[in-house]
Structure formats: C-alpha cells, structure tokens
Amino acid sequence: MTNTHAVVIAGAGPTGLMLAAELALARVDVALVERRENQELTGTRAGGLHARSLEVLDQRGVVDRFIAQGKVMQVTGFAMIPLDISDFPTRHGYGLALAQNHIERLLAAWVEELAVPVYRGRSVNELTQDEAGVNVTLSVGSSLRARYLVGCDGGRSVIRKQAGIGFEGWDASVTYLIAEASMAEEPAWGARPNERGMNGLGKLDDKLEHGKRVRIVLVEPQVMRGDEPTLADLRQALVAVYGKDFGVHDVTWLSRFSDMARQAEAYRRGRILLAGDAAHVHSPAGGQGLNTGLQDAVNLGWKLAQVVHRTSPETLLDTYHAERHPVAARVLKNTLAQTALARGDDRTRALHERMSELLALPEPRKLYAGMMSGLDLHYDLGAGHPLLGRRMPDLDVVTEGGVRRVFGLLHAGRPVLLNLGDPDRIDIAPWTERVRWVNGTFDGSWELPVLGAVPAPTAVLIRPDGYVAWVGEGADDGLEAALVRWFGGGPGRDAAQSSP
Ligand SMILES: Cc1cc2nc3c(=O)[nH]c(=O)nc-3n(C[C@H](O)[C@H](O)[C@H](O)COP(=O)(O)OP(=O)(O)OC[C@H]3O[C@@H](n4cnc5c(N)ncnc54)[C@H](O)[C@@H]3O)c2cc1C
C-alpha cells in the first residue's frame, strides 16, 4: 500500500519534529517516519537550548512549555569558558538546561496537537525521485509517495547517502565514551582534564538512593571506530583516566561520540532536502547540534510550505542552502577550535587561560556570546539597513488593538509587514492574503545583540522565521521586489514569475 503526502520527513528527532510543526502550521499535508517504536530517547544527549532557539519557540507561542520543564541559567560558553548574555537585548538573555529527551517529548506533544501523522517503528530504507515526487520504501515493506522528502534522520542519514550527497570534513581526532551506570565505590566527582580532553563524572539526576548512579564522559585512550562500545571499553577508559573503574556496573546506556566534523555538500538535491545532523555533524562542544537543527527546520519550513502551495517557485528552496550552510560551516569550525582548547596539556592550558582573559573583555565576550547563543545570526540578503537579514527584535508595539509583542504576531508562522510610519505610504494590496499587515508605533530604541543600537526603521517586512526581509526608511523602495522574492508574485502571477 502507498500513502501519499505533500511532504514526508524521515526522522522524528528534534529537527524532524520542529519541521513537522512548521509545515503543519502552514497547513501542509506532512507525515513523519520514525525508526524508533517509542518517542522516549535512551540516554541523554543535548542538555539544553540556547537563547535563539528559545526565541524561535517563543515566535510560535510554545516557549513557556519548555521553560516550565527546564532550568533557566547562563549556559552559553566557548571551550567551557562561560559567557554571560544577561545584558543582551532579548527577553531570553539566558539558556535553558533541559535534557534532550524532554525537549523531544515536548516537541512531539506539539506535533500531536497539530495532528501530524507519525509512522513509528519503521525506517526509510530506499528512495527514488522523479519529476513529480519521491517514492520512499519503508522497512516494513510498505511505501510512501511525497512531493518532497526531508532527511532529518541524523548523522548517518540514509536519505543523504541514497541521494548521493557528499559529506566532507574532518575525521575524529578523539573519541569519547558517554554512559549512565552505577558505581560500587564513591567516584571522583567533577571534571578532570587530561592531555587528550575533558573527562567528567556527574551525579545522575541526584537520584543516588539505588547506589551511585553516574553520568560518565570519558576520553578514550585511542581513537576508536564503530558505534557499539562495550563494558570492557568503559572499564579500560576509567582505569586509563582515574586508575580504577570504581566497580562500574548496571550500565543502562553506553554510547560513543567524537569530534568528527562533516557537512553535506548540498542541502537539497531536487526534491530531497536535508536538515539537522543529517546535514552536519560535529563535537558537542558548546552544545550547538540540536539548536542548529531546530533553526534549520524553522528556516526551511515556511519556504517548503510556499513551494508546496505553489505560491513560490522551487528556487526559493535554494535560499535554504544559501542561508543555512554557512551557519553550520561556522559551527563546525568553532567546534574544531573548542576541541583543540579542551586538551589538558600545559601548552593548551596556557592557551586556554589566555583565551579566558580575552573573553572576559566586553567586546570579545559579546562577539563569542552572540555566536554561541545564535543571537548574532545574519543571513546575507544584500546591502542595506543593519536589520536586513537579522533577527527581528521582540518589541512591544502599540497598535489599535493594544500593545502587541512582535513575536506574538508570528505565532501563526505567517509573514508580517509591520508598518511603524505613515500607513498611506505603503501598499501591499496584492499580498494581503499572504502577508499580515500591522500598523503600530514604537518609540523605544532599536538594539541588536552584538551590534548595539541601529537606526529606527519606518517599516519592516518580517519572514515567518523571524528574520527581516526588507526595511523601510521613509519610503517603500524595494518593498515589492522583496515581497515577490520571499512570498511569490501577487495574485494573477504564478510562482514561476517570482524568483528569489
Ligand atoms: C553527548 C552529546 C551531547 C550533546 N549535547 C548537545 C547540546 O548540549 N546541545 C545541542 O544543541 N546538541 C547537543 N548534542 C547534539 C544533538 O544531540 C544532536 O545535534 C541532535 O540530536 C540532532 O537532532 P536531529 O533531529 O537532527 O537528529 P537525531 O537526534 O539523530 O534524530 C534522528 C532521528 O531519525 C531517526 N532515524 C534515523 N534513521 C532513520 C531512518 N532511516 N528512517 C526513519 N527514521 C530514522 C532516529 O531514530 C532519530 O529519532 C549532543 C550530542 C551528543 C552525542
């Protein structure tokens, strides 16, 4: 039997779930295929969300669900050098400590509310694409047909491999074991660097009543290949670092990760797209993988929806690669640098100390904090006002209906033309079905993270992902071109007439 959908997403990890929500909000017929039978993730991977991810969830009206379950704190850092972002101009001048399984659970609940079908307990095994769509063969023998297929199926992505998309980068220079286990003896709690990297033994959820439950992160004595580490590997690595294995037993989760850094050479091949770990893998240094994947999804979702609805041409999808590939390329480079700085030999420690001094200065701190929190993101949309291509600040705008938060205007995932000047100067009549028009005033100062104060615009065109697509400075020069570029031609013009 073959079910058909406009979009099929392979993988219901954080990226796939976020993308499914974005597409469902845009009323796209989307389905998820997930290999796991149950949503619950075994073990812990990501430990939280950075400020820009919190903003992105705030733009959809769901951030409070996450904040209620996590712990608000300063989590931003570079090479374990803390970077305080509490002075950044954002409502979320912090990060959120929240384990990946909870993040996934909350995303899955949202996706369920949005009535997205999930084909669980089956994997995408094979795919073929033709002019009109993609055929997807599942492990259980059935198949799906979709106009577009998005691979959100993690670092070993079958979709990426089957689409023949290269995955170039750097091999691992170090491998780590990560485990959740019990220990017969009281271990040496806390971080312990050695010349290969950082080791750590932490109390697991503080639940020590059933013995000493420990979260273990260990550098392996040599670079290991393969994903299936054994208890013997764990014991050997404990002895290599601590001189004993503390009677480790009852291992409920054991996995291996590395500083391998690779990126897909193309985020799109025809009707197949990649997002999240399927498009980029790197070390967990700085906690950026899940966050980058969420934001890939938010960049892609509205664009794919418009192409599916035929309001924009397929070429709009090329802007997804153009905007998001450089973002992950920068993440890869910063993880390579952080891995180098994590080595515990005297020379590297001296370098780390100098870096810490540097990052304590105001300007370097802001620069790195902007990068690591995702708040400094700037898509290259051409020359112009500093807001162009940057995140729209969450201002309190005074409208006829009262004070409105800008992020509140984005909850439905639709573009917004926020007019803050003379309402008669701007006319978006042909786009009013697609673009929400809001008149208002804002008398405060315009501040961007890292950049600081910028001149107040008279209008801004805000994309559904919260980035500024056009800035009015007293007139509507360039507005029509921006509307066509991002939201398709006005009625009476088909999608092919508008090109990004
Ligand atoms: C130790 C560790 C710590 C980390 N810490 C952080 C952190 O602090 N912050 C951070 O942002 N990131 C962190 N990360 C990275 C983060 O875990 C990943 O970047 C994130 O899980 C990527 O999400 P994803 O949805 O793209 O891929 P995944 O989470 O890998 O999800 C892919 C999904 O696809 C499914 N799947 C796979 N193949 C198929 C198939 N063929 N068909 C159907 N389904 C399939 C899988 O079952 C899975 O559910 C850490 C990673 C590790 C290992």
The ligand as a Gaussian input file, in Angstrom:
#p B3LYP/6-31G(d) Opt

LIG

0 1
 C       26.998000      13.528000      24.097000
 C       26.231000      14.511000      23.278000
 C       25.908000      15.727000      23.830000
 C       25.224000      16.671000      23.073000
 N       24.942000      17.878000      23.633000
 C       24.297000      18.804000      22.911000
 C       23.911000      20.055000      23.490000
 O       24.174000      20.328000      24.668000
 N       23.245000      20.942000      22.722000
 C       22.922000      20.677000      21.432000
 O       22.323000      21.551000      20.772000
 N       23.242000      19.494000      20.856000
 C       23.918000      18.555000      21.568000
 N       24.203000      17.348000      21.007000
 C       23.824000      17.100000      19.615000
 C       22.357000      16.690000      19.484000
 O       22.101000      15.529000      20.256000
 C       22.050000      16.442000      18.001000
 O       22.565000      17.503000      17.241000
 C       20.545000      16.310000      17.764000
 O       20.034000      15.135000      18.344000
 C       20.251000      16.308000      16.270000
 O       18.871000      16.194000      16.070000
 P       18.316000      15.577000      14.711000
 O       16.852000      15.547000      14.866000
 O       18.896000      16.324000      13.565000
 O       18.924000      14.113000      14.636000
 P       18.711000      12.900000      15.652000
 O       18.508000      13.377000      17.033000
 O       19.837000      11.952000      15.392000
 O       17.352000      12.256000      15.192000
 C       17.259000      11.476000      14.029000
 C       16.009000      10.614000      14.143000
 O       15.860000       9.893000      12.931000
 C       15.557000       8.536000      13.227000
 N       16.050000       7.768000      12.070000
 C       17.322000       7.500000      11.728000
 N       17.382000       6.848000      10.559000
 C       16.103000       6.697000      10.152000
 C       15.520000       6.113000       9.001000
 N       16.257000       5.574000       8.030000
 N       14.174000       6.141000       8.891000
 C       13.400000       6.709000       9.858000
 N       13.912000       7.264000      10.977000
 C       15.246000       7.284000      11.110000
 C       16.266000       8.264000      14.523000
 O       15.674000       7.187000      15.228000
 C       16.101000       9.589000      15.255000
 O       14.921000       9.632000      16.014000
 C       24.871000      16.385000      21.738000
 C       25.181000      15.136000      21.196000
 C       25.853000      14.210000      21.944000
 C       26.207000      12.885000      21.351000

